[in-house]
Amino acid sequence: MTIRTFAIIVCLLSLSVSPAIAGDETTPYKQGAGITIDHEPFIRQTFDLAISSGKHGNHTFGALLVHQGKVVLTAENTVNTDANCTHHAETNLVSKAKRELSAGVIRESTLYASTEPCSLCCAAMYYVGFKRVVYGVSSKGLAKLTGWHDEGLSCNEFYRYKGGQIDWIGPVLEEEGVKVFRYMPKKN
């Protein structure tokens, strides 16, 4: 089964699942609070990707992959330009990573997302082997701005259900991140 086929199945299944929030297992981010990695420059890059995505007529979401302190892949949301509801920034990034990187590099890397990934993206990340995610805007923050909320499982819940673990860090620079939604196209 391809990642895209799987993503469509997860998308359909998530429509019937009750709302859930990552909850206690999300590591809150506080700058300078003993964190050895500065996530902020990478999160700001995801915000730039999200703005670019909006300027191209897509939903304002961006993602990138960092391995050993360097950005190795980037992706934007292409849902509208590709006319495909599964082409989220994170699923686009996951597909690129699967094609271009080894399983070891994927496991050792950190996926950065401008907004907390939805259940569709989390499932794709799990099946390709991602173990660490840092996000900017929380799903609650997104819901306050847009009224949209993911009714699927949170990443923590999905990974736990599948018997896996994920380092889940965020929100990071949320107040700055909500500004990217000004670039959301009017017609979706």
Residue frames as a rotation matrix with the C-alpha (Angstrom) as fourth column:
MET 1
0.588 0.809 0.000 0.00
0.809 -0.588 0.000 0.00
0.000 0.000 -1.000 0.00
THR 2
-0.243 -0.662 0.709 1.37
0.603 -0.675 -0.424 3.43
0.760 0.324 0.564 -0.92
ILE 3
-0.828 -0.104 -0.552 1.60
0.519 -0.515 -0.682 6.28
-0.213 -0.851 0.480 1.58
ARG 4
-0.841 0.536 -0.073 -1.02
-0.525 -0.776 0.349 8.23
0.131 0.332 0.934 -0.38
THR 5
-0.195 0.782 -0.591 -3.46
-0.071 0.590 0.804 5.29
0.978 0.199 -0.059 -0.35
PHE 6
-0.368 -0.010 -0.930 -2.88
0.854 0.393 -0.342 4.85
0.369 -0.920 -0.135 3.37
ALA 7
-0.975 -0.045 -0.218 -3.36
0.133 -0.902 -0.411 8.58
-0.178 -0.430 0.885 3.93
ILE 8
-0.550 0.833 -0.066 -6.74
-0.552 -0.303 0.777 8.51
0.627 0.463 0.626 2.19
ILE 9
-0.039 0.512 -0.858 -7.85
0.413 0.790 0.453 5.57
0.910 -0.336 -0.243 4.35
VAL 10
-0.595 -0.246 -0.765 -6.73
0.803 -0.165 -0.572 7.33
0.015 -0.955 0.295 7.54
CYS 11
-0.962 0.263 0.075 -8.47
-0.253 -0.959 0.126 10.51
0.105 0.102 0.989 6.39
LEU 12
-0.210 0.938 -0.276 -11.75
-0.357 0.189 0.915 8.64
0.910 0.291 0.295 5.98
LEU 13
-0.033 0.159 -0.987 -11.38
0.709 0.700 0.089 6.76
0.705 -0.696 -0.135 9.27
SER 14
-0.853 -0.387 -0.350 -10.58
0.519 -0.552 -0.653 9.91
0.060 -0.739 0.671 11.22
LEU 15
-0.624 0.679 0.387 -13.97
-0.366 -0.691 0.623 11.36
0.691 0.247 0.679 10.35
SER 16
0.381 0.850 -0.364 -15.62
-0.081 0.423 0.903 8.93
0.921 -0.314 0.230 12.77
VAL 17
-0.193 -0.543 -0.817 -13.24
0.817 0.372 -0.441 9.31
0.543 -0.753 0.372 15.71
SER 18
0.784 0.512 -0.352 -13.97
0.618 -0.590 0.519 11.52
0.058 -0.625 -0.779 18.70
PRO 19
0.608 -0.569 0.554 -11.93
-0.252 -0.799 -0.545 14.68
0.753 0.192 -0.630 19.21
ALA 20
0.741 -0.460 -0.489 -8.72
0.671 0.469 0.575 14.28
-0.035 -0.754 0.656 21.19
ILE 21
0.790 -0.550 0.273 -5.88
-0.508 -0.835 -0.211 16.45
0.344 0.028 -0.939 22.36
ALA 22
0.100 -0.854 -0.510 -2.25
-0.049 0.508 -0.860 15.37
0.994 0.111 0.009 22.88
GLY 23
0.887 0.461 0.018 -2.52
-0.034 0.028 0.999 16.28
0.460 -0.887 0.040 26.56
ASP 24
0.860 -0.480 0.176 0.04
-0.250 -0.095 0.963 15.40
-0.445 -0.872 -0.202 29.20
GLU 25
0.438 -0.734 0.520 2.53
0.660 0.655 0.369 13.81
-0.611 0.182 0.771 26.84
THR 26
0.655 -0.247 0.714 3.21
0.475 -0.599 -0.644 16.98
0.587 0.761 -0.275 24.89
THR 27
-0.099 -0.769 -0.632 6.45
0.978 -0.192 0.081 18.55
-0.184 -0.610 0.771 26.05
PRO 28
0.901 0.415 -0.129 5.82
0.391 -0.904 -0.173 22.25
-0.188 0.106 -0.976 26.53
TYR 29
0.084 -0.891 0.446 8.50
0.894 -0.130 -0.428 24.44
0.440 0.434 0.786 25.00
LYS 30
0.951 0.056 -0.305 10.06
0.194 -0.875 0.444 27.31
-0.242 -0.482 -0.842 26.89
GLN 31
0.615 -0.756 0.226 13.05
0.052 -0.247 -0.968 29.09
0.787 0.607 -0.112 25.41
GLY 32
-0.190 -0.862 0.469 16.17
-0.549 -0.303 -0.779 28.63
0.814 -0.406 -0.416 27.50
ALA 33
0.496 0.455 0.740 14.52
-0.868 0.258 0.424 26.14
0.001 -0.852 0.523 29.88
GLY 34
-0.055 -0.619 0.784 17.40
-0.519 0.688 0.508 23.66
-0.853 -0.379 -0.359 29.75
ILE 35
0.871 0.350 0.345 16.59
0.126 0.519 -0.846 22.77
-0.475 0.780 0.408 26.13
THR 36
-0.083 -0.996 0.037 19.80
0.229 0.018 0.973 21.96
-0.970 0.089 0.227 24.28
ILE 37
-0.569 -0.030 0.822 18.33
0.821 0.034 0.570 22.42
-0.045 0.999 0.006 20.80
ASP 38
-0.623 0.388 -0.679 17.09
-0.178 -0.916 -0.360 25.83
-0.762 -0.104 0.640 19.73
HIS 39
-0.328 0.602 0.728 13.89
0.801 0.586 -0.123 24.96
-0.500 0.543 -0.674 17.87
GLU 40
0.278 0.597 -0.752 12.93
0.214 -0.802 -0.558 28.55
-0.936 -0.005 -0.351 17.10
PRO 41
-0.441 -0.440 -0.782 15.00
-0.623 -0.477 0.620 29.10
-0.646 0.761 -0.064 13.91
PHE 42
-0.986 0.084 0.143 13.58
0.155 0.773 0.616 25.91
-0.059 0.629 -0.775 12.40
ILE 43
-0.166 0.980 -0.105 10.01
0.814 0.076 -0.576 26.77
-0.556 -0.181 -0.811 13.42
ARG 44
0.063 0.153 -0.986 10.43
-0.226 -0.960 -0.164 30.21
-0.972 0.234 -0.026 11.85
GLN 45
-0.852 -0.383 -0.358 11.48
-0.439 0.148 0.886 28.49
-0.286 0.912 -0.295 8.61
THR 46
-0.696 0.674 0.248 8.25
0.705 0.707 0.058 26.45
-0.136 0.215 -0.967 8.71
PHE 47
0.134 0.733 -0.667 6.32
0.418 -0.652 -0.632 29.69
-0.898 -0.194 -0.394 9.10
ASP 48
-0.355 -0.346 -0.869 8.09
-0.600 -0.628 0.495 31.05
-0.717 0.697 0.015 5.98
LEU 49
-0.998 0.019 0.062 7.16
0.056 0.721 0.691 27.86
-0.031 0.693 -0.720 4.10
ALA 50
-0.315 0.946 -0.079 3.55
0.816 0.228 -0.531 28.25
-0.484 -0.232 -0.844 5.28
ILE 51
0.102 0.294 -0.950 3.41
-0.133 -0.943 -0.306 31.83
-0.986 0.158 -0.057 4.00
SER 52
-0.736 -0.439 -0.515 4.87
-0.572 -0.004 0.820 30.72
-0.363 0.898 -0.248 0.67
SER 53
-0.837 0.482 0.258 2.25
0.524 0.842 0.127 27.99
-0.156 0.242 -0.958 0.49
GLY 54
0.060 0.894 -0.444 -0.51
0.583 -0.392 -0.712 30.54
-0.810 -0.216 -0.545 1.01
LYS 55
-0.095 -0.181 -0.979 0.95
-0.513 -0.833 0.204 32.81
-0.853 0.522 -0.014 -1.66
HIS 56
-0.941 -0.239 -0.239 0.80
-0.330 0.501 0.800 29.84
-0.071 0.832 -0.551 -4.06
GLY 57
-0.249 0.949 -0.193 -2.93
-0.805 -0.092 0.586 29.45
0.539 0.302 0.787 -3.35
ASN 58
-0.154 0.123 -0.980 -2.66
0.258 0.963 0.080 26.60
0.954 -0.241 -0.180 -0.84
HIS 59
0.894 0.421 -0.154 -3.44
0.214 -0.100 0.972 26.27
0.394 -0.901 -0.180 2.85
THR 60
0.416 -0.751 0.513 -0.82
-0.610 -0.649 -0.455 27.98
0.675 -0.123 -0.727 5.01
PHE 61
0.875 -0.225 0.429 1.18
-0.214 0.615 0.759 25.06
-0.434 -0.756 0.490 6.37
GLY 62
0.437 -0.808 -0.396 4.88
-0.651 0.021 -0.759 24.25
0.621 0.589 -0.517 6.05
ALA 63
0.933 -0.189 0.305 7.21
-0.100 0.680 0.726 21.51
-0.345 -0.708 0.616 7.27
LEU 64
0.387 -0.858 -0.337 10.88
-0.724 -0.057 -0.687 20.68
0.570 0.510 -0.644 7.23
LEU 65
0.941 -0.158 -0.300 13.21
0.270 0.885 0.380 17.90
0.205 -0.439 0.875 8.31
VAL 66
0.476 -0.808 0.348 16.38
-0.830 -0.543 -0.126 18.49
0.291 -0.229 -0.929 10.34
HIS 67
0.896 -0.326 -0.300 19.15
0.370 0.924 0.100 15.91
0.244 -0.201 0.949 10.62
GLN 68
0.097 -0.912 -0.398 22.26
0.993 0.062 0.098 16.62
-0.065 -0.404 0.912 12.69
GLY 69
-0.102 -0.072 -0.992 21.36
0.472 -0.881 0.016 20.30
-0.875 -0.467 0.124 12.99
LYS 70
-0.870 -0.238 -0.432 20.85
-0.249 -0.544 0.801 20.89
-0.426 0.805 0.414 9.26
VAL 71
0.229 0.963 -0.146 17.71
-0.562 0.008 -0.827 21.21
-0.795 0.271 0.543 7.18
VAL 72
-0.758 -0.515 0.401 17.68
-0.039 0.650 0.759 18.29
-0.651 0.560 -0.513 4.74
LEU 73
-0.650 0.609 0.455 14.15
0.697 0.238 0.677 18.56
0.304 0.756 -0.579 3.28
THR 74
-0.798 0.515 -0.314 11.34
-0.240 -0.748 -0.619 21.12
-0.553 -0.418 0.720 3.11
ALA 75
-0.693 0.641 0.329 7.73
0.673 0.413 0.614 20.94
0.258 0.647 -0.718 1.98
GLU 76
-0.835 0.550 -0.013 4.67
-0.531 -0.811 -0.245 23.12
-0.146 -0.198 0.969 1.62
ASN 77
-0.181 0.886 0.426 1.00
0.177 0.455 -0.873 22.29
-0.967 -0.083 -0.239 1.59
THR 78
-0.915 -0.097 -0.391 -0.13
-0.358 -0.249 0.900 21.69
-0.185 0.964 0.194 -2.03
VAL 79
-0.494 0.797 0.346 -3.75
0.402 0.563 -0.722 20.63
-0.771 -0.218 -0.599 -1.43
ASN 80
0.454 0.743 -0.491 -5.21
-0.080 -0.515 -0.853 23.21
-0.888 0.426 -0.174 -3.84
THR 81
0.050 -0.479 -0.876 -2.55
-0.928 -0.346 0.136 23.31
-0.368 0.807 -0.462 -6.56
ASP 82
-0.914 -0.390 -0.112 -2.40
-0.405 0.860 0.312 19.50
-0.026 0.330 -0.944 -6.71
ALA 83
-0.024 0.993 -0.119 -6.18
-0.895 0.031 0.445 19.12
0.445 0.118 0.888 -6.22
ASN 84
-0.030 -0.059 -0.998 -5.47
0.207 0.976 -0.063 16.40
0.978 -0.208 -0.017 -3.63
CYS 85
0.685 0.452 0.571 -6.76
-0.399 -0.423 0.813 16.61
0.610 -0.785 -0.110 -0.05
THR 86
0.892 -0.382 -0.242 -3.86
0.443 0.637 0.631 14.48
-0.087 -0.670 0.737 1.25
HIS 87
0.183 -0.884 0.430 -1.09
0.720 -0.178 -0.671 16.82
0.670 0.432 0.604 0.09
HIS 88
0.992 0.062 -0.108 -0.52
0.124 -0.603 0.788 18.42
-0.016 -0.796 -0.606 3.49
ALA 89
0.476 -0.875 0.088 2.93
-0.792 -0.470 -0.390 19.90
0.383 0.116 -0.917 4.14
GLU 90
-0.018 -0.502 0.864 3.78
-0.829 0.491 0.268 17.01
-0.559 -0.712 -0.425 6.46
THR 91
0.582 0.249 0.774 2.59
0.114 0.917 -0.382 14.24
-0.805 0.311 0.506 4.13
ASN 92
0.942 -0.330 -0.068 4.49
-0.154 -0.241 -0.958 15.88
0.300 0.913 -0.277 1.27
LEU 93
0.187 -0.912 0.365 7.59
-0.968 -0.236 -0.092 15.92
0.169 -0.336 -0.927 3.48
VAL 94
0.165 -0.053 0.985 7.07
-0.498 0.858 0.129 12.31
-0.851 -0.512 0.115 4.60
SER 95
0.916 0.217 0.337 6.78
0.167 0.558 -0.813 11.20
-0.365 0.801 0.475 0.96
LYS 96
0.681 -0.731 -0.039 9.99
-0.506 -0.431 -0.747 13.04
0.530 0.528 -0.664 0.03
ALA 97
0.051 -0.680 0.731 11.81
-0.975 0.126 0.184 11.57
-0.217 -0.722 -0.657 3.03
LYS 98
0.483 0.218 0.848 10.71
-0.193 0.971 -0.140 8.03
-0.854 -0.096 0.511 2.18
ARG 99
0.980 -0.083 0.179 11.96
0.193 0.217 -0.957 8.44
0.041 0.973 0.229 -1.40
GLU 100
0.624 -0.726 0.288 15.21
-0.226 -0.521 -0.823 10.26
0.748 0.448 -0.489 -0.65
LEU 101
-0.053 -0.649 0.759 16.50
-0.944 -0.217 -0.251 9.24
0.327 -0.730 -0.601 2.80
SER 102
-0.589 -0.208 -0.781 17.44
-0.011 0.968 -0.250 6.06
0.808 -0.138 -0.572 4.60
ALA 103
0.483 0.787 -0.383 15.30
0.335 0.239 0.912 4.69
0.809 -0.569 -0.148 7.42
GLY 104
0.002 -0.587 -0.810 18.13
0.997 0.062 -0.042 5.47
0.075 -0.807 0.585 9.85
VAL 105
-0.901 -0.316 0.298 18.30
0.329 -0.944 -0.005 9.13
0.283 0.094 0.955 8.85
ILE 106
-0.117 0.939 0.323 14.51
-0.098 -0.334 0.937 9.42
0.988 0.078 0.131 9.19
ARG 107
0.522 0.322 -0.790 14.58
0.659 0.436 0.613 7.91
0.542 -0.840 0.015 12.71
GLU 108
-0.252 -0.751 -0.610 17.40
0.960 -0.275 -0.058 10.27
-0.124 -0.600 0.790 13.77
SER 109
-0.765 -0.059 0.642 15.77
0.351 -0.873 0.338 13.40
0.540 0.484 0.688 12.33
THR 110
-0.557 0.629 -0.542 13.33
0.417 -0.352 -0.838 15.93
-0.718 -0.693 -0.067 13.73
LEU 111
-0.363 0.562 0.744 10.25
0.816 -0.194 0.545 16.90
0.450 0.804 -0.388 11.76
TYR 112
-0.798 0.128 -0.588 9.27
0.233 -0.835 -0.498 20.54
-0.555 -0.535 0.637 12.26
ALA 113
-0.317 0.782 0.537 5.74
0.889 0.048 0.455 21.66
0.330 0.621 -0.711 11.37
SER 114
-0.784 0.038 0.620 4.27
-0.053 -0.999 -0.006 25.14
0.619 -0.038 0.785 11.34
THR 115
-0.021 0.850 0.526 1.10
-0.956 -0.171 0.238 23.79
0.292 -0.498 0.816 12.99
GLU 116
-0.386 -0.070 0.920 0.41
-0.608 0.769 -0.197 20.71
-0.694 -0.635 -0.340 15.09
PRO 117
-0.872 -0.018 -0.490 0.05
-0.439 0.472 0.764 17.83
0.218 0.881 -0.419 12.61
CYS 118
0.127 0.988 0.082 -3.39
-0.991 0.124 0.042 16.31
0.032 -0.087 0.996 12.03
SER 119
0.304 0.068 0.950 -4.19
-0.431 0.899 0.074 12.62
-0.849 -0.432 0.302 12.42
LEU 120
0.998 0.027 0.058 -3.64
0.042 0.395 -0.918 11.97
-0.048 0.918 0.393 8.70
CYS 121
0.470 -0.880 0.071 -0.11
-0.564 -0.362 -0.742 13.37
0.679 0.308 -0.666 8.90
CYS 122
0.070 -0.414 0.907 0.62
-0.957 0.228 0.178 11.58
-0.281 -0.881 -0.381 12.17
ALA 123
0.724 0.245 0.644 -0.27
-0.129 0.966 -0.222 8.22
-0.677 0.078 0.732 10.67
ALA 124
0.900 -0.436 -0.005 2.01
0.036 0.085 -0.996 8.85
0.435 0.896 0.092 7.69
MET 125
0.221 -0.850 0.478 4.85
-0.848 -0.409 -0.336 9.93
0.481 -0.331 -0.812 10.03
TYR 126
0.312 -0.038 0.949 4.42
-0.731 0.629 0.265 6.80
-0.607 -0.777 0.168 12.14
TYR 127
0.868 0.143 0.475 4.50
0.108 0.880 -0.463 4.37
-0.485 0.453 0.748 9.24
VAL 128
0.730 -0.677 0.095 7.65
-0.016 -0.155 -0.988 5.95
0.684 0.719 -0.124 7.79
GLY 129
0.304 -0.606 -0.735 9.43
0.821 0.558 -0.121 5.92
0.484 -0.566 0.667 11.16
PHE 130
-0.137 -0.336 0.932 9.54
-0.123 -0.928 -0.352 9.48
0.983 -0.163 0.086 12.52
LYS 131
-0.042 0.010 -0.999 10.24
0.866 0.499 -0.031 9.64
0.498 -0.867 -0.029 16.26
ARG 132
-0.442 -0.189 -0.877 10.42
0.696 -0.689 -0.202 13.40
-0.566 -0.699 0.436 16.99
VAL 133
-0.013 0.519 0.855 8.09
0.816 -0.488 0.309 16.27
0.578 0.702 -0.417 16.05
VAL 134
-0.624 -0.109 -0.774 8.25
0.550 -0.765 -0.336 19.95
-0.555 -0.635 0.537 16.98
TYR 135
-0.091 0.679 0.729 5.34
0.925 -0.214 0.314 22.19
0.369 0.703 -0.608 16.01
GLY 136
-0.895 -0.236 0.379 4.54
0.172 -0.966 -0.195 25.90
0.412 -0.109 0.905 16.09
VAL 137
-0.463 0.814 0.350 0.80
-0.838 -0.531 0.127 26.55
0.289 -0.234 0.928 16.37
SER 138
-0.864 0.203 0.460 -1.26
-0.120 0.805 -0.581 24.14
-0.488 -0.557 -0.672 18.49
SER 139
-0.701 0.691 0.178 -4.43
0.565 0.387 0.729 22.52
0.435 0.611 -0.662 17.20
LYS 140
0.075 0.713 -0.697 -6.29
0.931 -0.300 -0.207 24.54
-0.357 -0.633 -0.687 19.85
GLY 141
-0.384 -0.313 -0.868 -4.73
0.076 -0.948 0.308 27.75
-0.920 0.053 0.388 18.51
LEU 142
-0.999 0.042 0.035 -5.71
0.036 0.031 0.999 26.78
0.041 0.999 -0.033 14.97
ALA 143
-0.360 0.928 -0.096 -9.28
0.897 0.373 0.236 26.04
0.255 -0.001 -0.967 16.08
LYS 144
-0.018 0.317 -0.948 -9.57
0.626 -0.736 -0.259 29.47
-0.780 -0.598 -0.185 17.76
LEU 145
-0.636 -0.350 -0.688 -8.52
-0.221 -0.772 0.596 31.20
-0.739 0.531 0.413 14.54
THR 146
-0.860 0.135 -0.492 -10.34
-0.483 0.100 0.870 29.16
0.167 0.986 -0.021 11.96
GLY 147
0.131 0.922 0.364 -13.01
-0.955 0.216 -0.201 27.12
-0.264 -0.322 0.909 13.72
TRP 148
0.476 -0.041 -0.878 -11.42
-0.495 0.813 -0.306 24.00
0.727 0.581 0.367 12.18
HIS 149
0.031 -0.516 0.856 -10.36
-0.940 0.277 0.201 21.17
-0.340 -0.811 -0.476 14.45
ASP 150
-0.528 -0.331 -0.782 -9.00
-0.598 0.799 0.066 17.70
0.603 0.503 -0.619 13.83
GLU 151
0.395 0.771 0.499 -11.47
-0.916 0.292 0.273 15.09
0.065 -0.566 0.822 14.98
GLY 152
0.542 -0.284 -0.791 -8.95
-0.084 0.918 -0.387 12.26
0.836 0.276 0.474 14.74
LEU 153
0.763 -0.369 -0.531 -6.47
0.646 0.400 0.649 10.86
-0.027 -0.839 0.544 17.20
SER 154
0.763 -0.637 -0.111 -3.60
-0.603 -0.763 0.232 13.04
-0.233 -0.110 -0.966 18.37
CYS 155
0.243 -0.764 -0.598 -0.12
-0.589 0.374 -0.717 11.89
0.771 0.526 -0.359 17.39
ASN 156
-0.612 -0.476 0.631 0.58
-0.787 0.291 -0.544 10.74
0.076 -0.830 -0.553 20.94
GLU 157
0.121 0.759 0.640 -2.60
-0.671 0.538 -0.510 8.69
-0.731 -0.368 0.575 20.99
PHE 158
0.811 0.158 -0.564 -1.96
-0.565 0.464 -0.682 7.23
0.154 0.872 0.466 17.56
TYR 159
-0.123 -0.947 -0.296 1.63
-0.650 0.302 -0.697 6.24
0.750 0.107 -0.653 18.39
ARG 160
-0.566 -0.032 0.824 0.54
-0.779 0.347 -0.522 4.81
-0.269 -0.937 -0.222 21.74
TYR 161
0.509 0.844 0.170 -2.26
-0.676 0.514 -0.529 2.82
-0.533 0.155 0.832 20.07
LYS 162
0.782 -0.267 -0.564 0.29
-0.388 0.500 -0.775 1.38
0.488 0.824 0.287 17.62
GLY 163
0.870 -0.442 -0.219 2.78
0.470 0.610 0.637 0.63
-0.148 -0.657 0.739 20.42
GLY 164
0.070 -0.867 0.494 5.27
0.789 -0.255 -0.559 3.32
0.611 0.428 0.666 19.40
GLN 165
0.277 -0.057 -0.959 6.71
0.748 -0.614 0.253 6.42
-0.603 -0.787 -0.128 21.02
ILE 166
0.225 -0.204 0.953 7.16
0.728 -0.615 -0.304 9.95
0.648 0.762 0.010 19.77
ASP 167
-0.537 -0.366 -0.760 8.87
0.722 -0.665 -0.190 13.01
-0.436 -0.651 0.622 21.20
TRP 168
0.134 0.751 0.647 6.19
0.868 -0.404 0.290 15.66
0.479 0.522 -0.705 20.78
ILE 169
-0.498 -0.462 -0.734 7.31
0.765 -0.632 -0.123 19.25
-0.407 -0.623 0.668 21.48
GLY 170
-0.712 0.232 0.663 5.21
0.306 -0.747 0.590 22.36
0.632 0.623 0.461 21.21
PRO 171
0.824 0.150 0.547 3.77
0.553 -0.423 -0.718 24.79
0.124 0.894 -0.431 20.75
VAL 172
-0.208 -0.929 -0.306 6.85
0.822 -0.336 0.460 26.85
-0.530 -0.156 0.833 19.81
LEU 173
-0.933 -0.191 -0.304 6.43
0.065 -0.923 0.379 30.55
-0.353 0.334 0.874 18.93
GLU 174
-0.356 0.877 0.322 2.66
0.906 0.409 -0.113 30.14
-0.231 0.251 -0.940 18.70
GLU 175
0.340 0.505 -0.793 1.88
0.336 -0.853 -0.399 33.88
-0.878 -0.131 -0.460 18.87
GLU 176
-0.398 -0.569 -0.720 4.21
-0.548 -0.481 0.684 34.47
-0.735 0.667 -0.120 15.95
GLY 177
-0.935 -0.062 0.350 2.88
0.174 0.779 0.602 31.44
-0.310 0.624 -0.718 14.08
VAL 178
-0.060 0.993 0.104 -0.77
0.704 0.116 -0.701 32.43
-0.708 0.031 -0.706 14.07
LYS 179
0.043 0.026 -0.999 0.15
-0.356 -0.934 -0.039 35.40
-0.934 0.357 -0.031 11.86
VAL 180
-0.905 -0.425 0.004 0.81
-0.156 0.340 0.927 33.09
-0.396 0.839 -0.374 8.89
PHE 181
-0.408 0.820 0.401 -2.93
0.782 0.541 -0.309 32.43
-0.470 0.187 -0.862 8.61
ARG 182
0.128 0.368 -0.921 -3.35
-0.187 -0.903 -0.387 35.95
-0.974 0.222 -0.047 7.18
TYR 183
-0.546 -0.461 -0.699 -1.98
-0.764 -0.069 0.642 34.37
-0.344 0.885 -0.315 3.99
MET 184
-0.560 0.445 0.699 -4.61
0.324 0.894 -0.310 31.63
-0.763 0.052 -0.645 3.87
PRO 185
-0.961 0.233 0.151 -6.36
0.076 -0.302 0.950 31.81
0.268 0.924 0.272 0.49
LYS 186
-0.581 0.801 0.145 -9.92
-0.765 -0.476 -0.435 33.13
-0.279 -0.364 0.889 0.68
LYS 187
0.525 0.746 -0.409 -11.33
-0.842 0.525 -0.123 30.29
0.123 0.409 0.904 -1.40
ASN 188
-0.480 -0.664 0.573 -10.40
-0.735 0.661 0.151 26.81
-0.479 -0.348 -0.806 -0.18
